[in-house]
Amino acid sequence: MMALKHYISIARPNHWFKNIFILPGVILATLLTHKSWQEVIFNLFVGFLVACLIASANYTINEWLDAEFDRYHPLRELISQW
């Protein structure tokens, strides 16, 4: 269970709130297509979810690519213990 928690923390779901700033663009794009409100709400949900998953993929790829460099970072050991 602890390993799963570690893998989830690499994806940084606690940073997903930052994706709220993409919602105005999704709203505008959806409204310009003259869709119903149900479709607008659905597109908002899907757009936000996809943005969160893409951001998590980016964080994960970054962790993987920087693993060798981060091994020598003096604060990395302290940060990973939090």
Residue frames as a rotation matrix with the C-alpha (Angstrom) as fourth column:
MET 1
0.567 0.824 0.000 0.00
0.824 -0.567 0.000 0.00
0.000 0.000 -1.000 0.00
MET 2
0.418 -0.493 -0.763 2.87
0.176 -0.781 0.600 2.37
-0.892 -0.384 -0.239 0.79
ALA 3
-0.651 -0.673 0.353 4.41
0.446 0.038 0.894 1.76
-0.615 0.739 0.275 -2.65
LEU 4
-0.082 0.714 0.695 1.13
0.971 -0.099 0.217 2.68
0.224 0.693 -0.686 -4.34
LYS 5
0.771 0.341 -0.538 0.98
0.520 -0.825 0.223 5.87
-0.368 -0.452 -0.813 -2.29
HIS 6
-0.108 -0.909 -0.403 4.51
0.173 -0.416 0.892 6.72
-0.979 0.026 0.202 -3.42
TYR 7
-0.679 -0.124 0.724 3.65
0.708 0.153 0.690 6.16
-0.196 0.980 -0.017 -7.09
ILE 8
0.378 0.882 0.280 0.56
0.903 -0.418 0.099 8.33
0.204 0.216 -0.955 -6.79
SER 9
0.595 -0.196 -0.779 2.57
0.342 -0.815 0.467 11.09
-0.727 -0.545 -0.418 -5.12
ILE 10
-0.558 -0.808 0.190 4.92
0.488 -0.134 0.863 11.15
-0.671 0.574 0.469 -8.13
ALA 11
-0.343 0.527 0.778 1.92
0.877 -0.116 0.465 12.12
0.335 0.842 -0.423 -10.29
ARG 12
-0.954 -0.169 -0.247 1.26
0.273 -0.827 -0.492 15.03
-0.121 -0.537 0.835 -7.88
PRO 13
-0.217 0.946 0.240 -2.54
0.796 0.029 0.605 15.05
0.565 0.322 -0.759 -7.76
ASN 14
0.169 0.236 -0.957 -2.26
0.842 -0.539 0.016 17.76
-0.512 -0.809 -0.289 -5.09
HIS 15
-0.724 -0.471 -0.504 -1.21
0.127 -0.809 0.573 20.12
-0.677 0.351 0.646 -7.93
TRP 16
-0.544 0.549 0.635 -4.35
0.838 0.307 0.452 19.51
0.053 0.777 -0.627 -9.99
PHE 17
0.318 0.723 -0.613 -6.07
0.723 -0.603 -0.337 22.60
-0.613 -0.336 -0.715 -8.62
LYS 18
-0.449 -0.577 -0.682 -3.78
-0.027 -0.754 0.656 24.69
-0.893 0.313 0.324 -10.86
ASN 19
-0.877 0.102 0.469 -5.64
0.476 0.308 0.824 23.37
-0.060 0.946 -0.319 -13.88
ILE 20
0.058 0.931 -0.360 -8.67
0.752 -0.277 -0.598 25.45
-0.656 -0.236 -0.717 -12.90
PHE 21
-0.171 -0.217 -0.961 -7.17
-0.229 -0.940 0.253 28.19
-0.958 0.264 0.111 -15.09
ILE 22
-0.987 -0.155 0.040 -7.89
-0.002 0.261 0.965 26.21
-0.160 0.953 -0.257 -18.26
LEU 23
-0.400 0.909 0.118 -11.63
0.755 0.399 -0.520 26.14
-0.520 -0.119 -0.846 -17.58
PRO 24
0.103 0.476 -0.873 -12.38
-0.178 -0.855 -0.487 29.60
-0.979 0.205 -0.003 -19.07
GLY 25
-0.602 -0.396 -0.693 -10.88
-0.739 -0.053 0.672 28.45
-0.303 0.917 -0.261 -22.37
VAL 26
-0.940 0.315 0.130 -12.88
0.335 0.923 0.190 25.23
-0.061 0.222 -0.973 -22.30
ILE 27
-0.143 0.930 -0.337 -16.05
0.518 -0.220 -0.826 27.19
-0.843 -0.293 -0.451 -21.50
LEU 28
-0.047 0.083 -0.995 -15.48
-0.567 -0.822 -0.042 29.65
-0.822 0.563 0.085 -24.33
ALA 29
-0.856 -0.335 -0.395 -14.65
-0.513 0.440 0.737 26.95
-0.073 0.833 -0.548 -26.86
THR 30
-0.784 0.607 0.132 -17.71
0.580 0.791 -0.195 24.93
-0.223 -0.076 -0.972 -25.86
LEU 31
-0.012 0.819 -0.573 -20.06
0.294 -0.545 -0.785 27.93
-0.956 -0.178 -0.234 -25.94
LEU 32
-0.327 -0.188 -0.926 -18.83
-0.711 -0.597 0.372 28.91
-0.623 0.780 0.062 -29.39
THR 33
-0.990 -0.018 -0.137 -19.95
-0.104 0.753 0.650 25.53
0.091 0.658 -0.748 -30.71
HIS 34
-0.348 0.929 0.126 -23.55
-0.886 -0.370 0.279 26.24
0.306 -0.014 0.952 -29.56
LYS 35
-0.623 0.101 -0.776 -23.89
0.160 0.987 0.000 23.07
0.766 -0.124 -0.631 -27.53
SER 36
0.517 0.856 0.001 -26.45
0.080 -0.049 0.996 22.38
0.852 -0.515 -0.094 -24.83
TRP 37
0.333 -0.358 0.872 -25.67
-0.875 -0.463 0.144 23.08
0.352 -0.811 -0.468 -21.17
GLN 38
0.878 -0.014 0.478 -25.40
-0.218 0.879 0.425 19.36
-0.426 -0.477 0.769 -20.49
GLU 39
0.723 -0.642 0.255 -22.68
0.609 0.419 -0.673 19.11
0.325 0.642 0.694 -23.13
VAL 40
0.371 -0.578 0.727 -20.97
-0.350 -0.812 -0.468 22.21
0.860 -0.081 -0.503 -21.74
ILE 41
0.559 -0.111 0.822 -20.84
-0.819 0.082 0.568 20.69
-0.131 -0.990 -0.045 -18.25
PHE 42
0.904 -0.223 0.365 -19.65
0.233 0.972 0.016 17.36
-0.359 0.071 0.931 -19.63
ASN 43
0.595 -0.706 0.383 -16.93
0.419 -0.134 -0.898 19.07
0.686 0.695 0.216 -21.70
LEU 44
0.414 -0.423 0.806 -15.80
-0.722 -0.691 0.008 21.04
0.554 -0.586 -0.592 -18.63
PHE 45
0.717 -0.087 0.691 -15.48
-0.508 0.614 0.604 17.86
-0.477 -0.785 0.396 -16.61
VAL 46
0.825 -0.397 0.402 -13.69
0.538 0.770 -0.344 15.93
-0.172 0.500 0.849 -19.35
GLY 47
0.584 -0.615 0.529 -11.43
0.093 -0.597 -0.797 18.89
0.806 0.515 -0.291 -20.23
PHE 48
0.462 -0.386 0.799 -10.40
-0.859 -0.421 0.293 19.35
0.223 -0.821 -0.525 -16.61
LEU 49
0.772 -0.129 0.622 -9.82
-0.199 0.880 0.430 15.63
-0.603 -0.456 0.654 -16.08
VAL 50
0.789 -0.492 0.368 -7.71
0.583 0.410 -0.701 15.32
0.194 0.768 0.611 -19.24
ALA 51
0.487 -0.621 0.614 -5.64
-0.324 -0.781 -0.534 18.38
0.811 0.061 -0.581 -18.29
CYS 52
0.551 -0.242 0.799 -5.00
-0.810 0.074 0.581 16.86
-0.200 -0.967 -0.155 -14.85
LEU 53
0.815 -0.219 0.537 -3.95
0.200 0.975 0.094 13.53
-0.544 0.031 0.839 -16.33
ILE 54
0.695 -0.592 0.408 -1.63
0.404 -0.147 -0.903 15.22
0.594 0.792 0.137 -18.84
ALA 55
0.441 -0.530 0.724 -0.04
-0.713 -0.697 -0.076 17.28
0.545 -0.483 -0.685 -16.06
SER 56
0.649 -0.171 0.742 0.45
-0.532 0.594 0.603 14.11
-0.544 -0.786 0.295 -13.99
ALA 57
0.846 -0.365 0.388 2.05
0.523 0.708 -0.475 12.37
-0.102 0.605 0.790 -16.96
ASN 58
0.564 -0.646 0.515 4.39
-0.040 -0.644 -0.764 15.33
0.825 0.410 -0.389 -17.35
TYR 59
0.467 -0.368 0.804 5.37
-0.882 -0.254 0.396 15.21
0.059 -0.894 -0.444 -13.66
THR 60
0.780 -0.117 0.615 5.98
-0.093 0.950 0.299 11.46
-0.619 -0.290 0.730 -13.91
ILE 61
0.775 -0.519 0.360 8.12
0.534 0.235 -0.812 11.75
0.337 0.822 0.459 -17.04
ASN 62
0.488 -0.594 0.640 10.10
-0.466 -0.797 -0.385 14.56
0.738 -0.111 -0.666 -15.41
GLU 63
0.589 -0.246 0.770 10.75
-0.718 0.277 0.638 12.43
-0.371 -0.929 -0.013 -12.31
TRP 64
0.824 -0.241 0.512 11.94
0.337 0.936 -0.101 9.56
-0.455 0.256 0.853 -14.48
LEU 65
0.671 -0.572 0.473 14.21
0.433 -0.216 -0.875 11.69
0.602 0.792 0.103 -16.68
ASP 66
0.315 -0.539 0.781 15.71
-0.566 -0.767 -0.301 13.64
0.762 -0.347 -0.547 -13.75
ALA 67
0.985 0.145 -0.089 16.20
-0.022 0.627 0.779 10.65
0.169 -0.765 0.621 -11.45
GLU 68
0.355 -0.927 -0.123 19.96
0.855 0.375 -0.357 10.43
0.377 0.022 0.926 -12.05
PHE 69
-0.319 -0.449 0.835 20.50
0.161 -0.894 -0.419 14.16
0.934 0.001 0.358 -11.52
ASP 70
0.437 0.610 0.661 18.20
-0.549 -0.401 0.733 14.28
0.712 -0.683 0.159 -8.48
ARG 71
0.721 -0.223 -0.656 20.17
0.503 0.820 0.274 11.51
0.477 -0.527 0.703 -6.82
TYR 72
-0.294 -0.942 -0.164 22.97
0.878 -0.198 -0.436 14.03
0.378 -0.272 0.885 -6.18
HIS 73
0.014 0.380 0.925 20.73
-0.024 -0.925 0.380 16.91
1.000 -0.028 -0.003 -5.14
PRO 74
-0.864 -0.501 -0.050 21.50
0.027 0.053 -0.998 17.82
0.502 -0.864 -0.032 -1.50
LEU 75
-0.652 0.672 0.350 17.88
-0.709 -0.377 -0.596 18.59
-0.268 -0.637 0.723 -0.56
ARG 76
-0.217 0.601 -0.769 16.25
-0.687 0.466 0.558 15.78
0.694 0.649 0.312 -2.52
GLU 77
-0.625 -0.074 -0.777 16.67
0.354 0.860 -0.367 13.33
0.696 -0.504 -0.512 0.35
LEU 78
-0.931 0.278 -0.238 15.00
0.114 -0.398 -0.910 15.73
-0.348 -0.874 0.338 2.77
ILE 79
-0.494 0.773 -0.399 12.15
-0.866 -0.478 0.146 16.51
-0.078 0.418 0.905 0.38
SER 80
-0.314 0.373 -0.873 11.40
-0.393 0.786 0.477 12.85
0.865 0.492 -0.100 -0.32
GLN 81
-0.853 -0.028 -0.521 11.07
0.420 0.554 -0.718 12.17
0.309 -0.832 -0.461 3.42
TRP 82
-0.776 0.631 -0.002 8.17
-0.538 -0.662 -0.522 14.63
-0.330 -0.404 0.853 3.79
